[in-house]
Amino acid sequence: MAASVAGSEPRAGDDDRLIRAAAGGDRQAFGELYVRYARMVHGILLTRVPPAIAEDLVQDVFMTALSRLSDLRTAAAFRGWLAAIARHRAIDHFRQNREVQLDPAVARQRAAAPEAFEALDLVRRLPEAYREIMMLRLVEGMTGPEIARVTGLKPDSVRVNLCRGMKLLRALFGRAERPAGENEYE
């Protein structure tokens, strides 16, 4: 996923300008919004769908957003609105594909890197409050301040949720590594 140019932290006012321009049909402005928010959308999708499917759905989410941008009431609502589109697109994917079969490419990836897929599965088992933030941090490589900016959460909330999410994830890893029947208190 593409990221913002290093050292050029976008400001909220800049996002507002880009959103208004994109709503007016400026494709370059929409492209910049894609660059800024694709990692967030990808992370949200990864909490709900397999990695190979998430890649395709990122494009779908942005195409939907582009076609509905004129429906957006305020530029300030863009991040939450885009995140909601991503969540709904993941749900729609499973509604449309009730008979989900494992793609052979995904099966090969899973066989080649079972630990990575196990970790991804464990992140998906976290409570909803931590799942997306952990995915954005661990998979998308976003920093706490970046997560706060793209999600609209307060930096302290992101920090606390990352800390709690990591604690829960460590506990899940510990349970996953223990052989069946082994007592965790011995």
Stockholm file with secondary structure:
# STOCKHOLM 1.0

chainA/1-186         MAASVAGSEPRAGDDDRLIRAAAGGDRQAFGELYVRYARMVHGILLTRVPPAIAEDLVQDVFMTALSRLSDLRTAAAFRGWLAAIARHRAIDHFRQNREVQLDPAVARQRAAAPEAFEALDLVRRLPEAYREIMMLRLVEGMTGPEIARVTGLKPDSVRVNLCRGMKLLRALFGRAERPAGENEYE
#=GR chainA/1-186 SS CCCCCTTCCCCHHHHHHHHHHHHTTCHHHHHHHHHHHHHHHHHHHHTTSCHHHHHHHHHHHHHHHHHHGGGCSCGGGHHHHHHHHHHHHHHHHHHHTSSCCCCHHHHHHHHHCHHHHHHHHHHHTSCHHHHHHHHHHHTSCCCHHHHHHHHCCCHHHHHHHHHHHHHHHHHHHHHHHSCTTCCTTC
#=GC SS_cons         CCCCCTTCCCCHHHHHHHHHHHHTTCHHHHHHHHHHHHHHHHHHHHTTSCHHHHHHHHHHHHHHHHHHGGGCSCGGGHHHHHHHHHHHHHHHHHHHTSSCCCCHHHHHHHHHCHHHHHHHHHHHTSCHHHHHHHHHHHTSCCCHHHHHHHHCCCHHHHHHHHHHHHHHHHHHHHHHHSCTTCCTTC
//
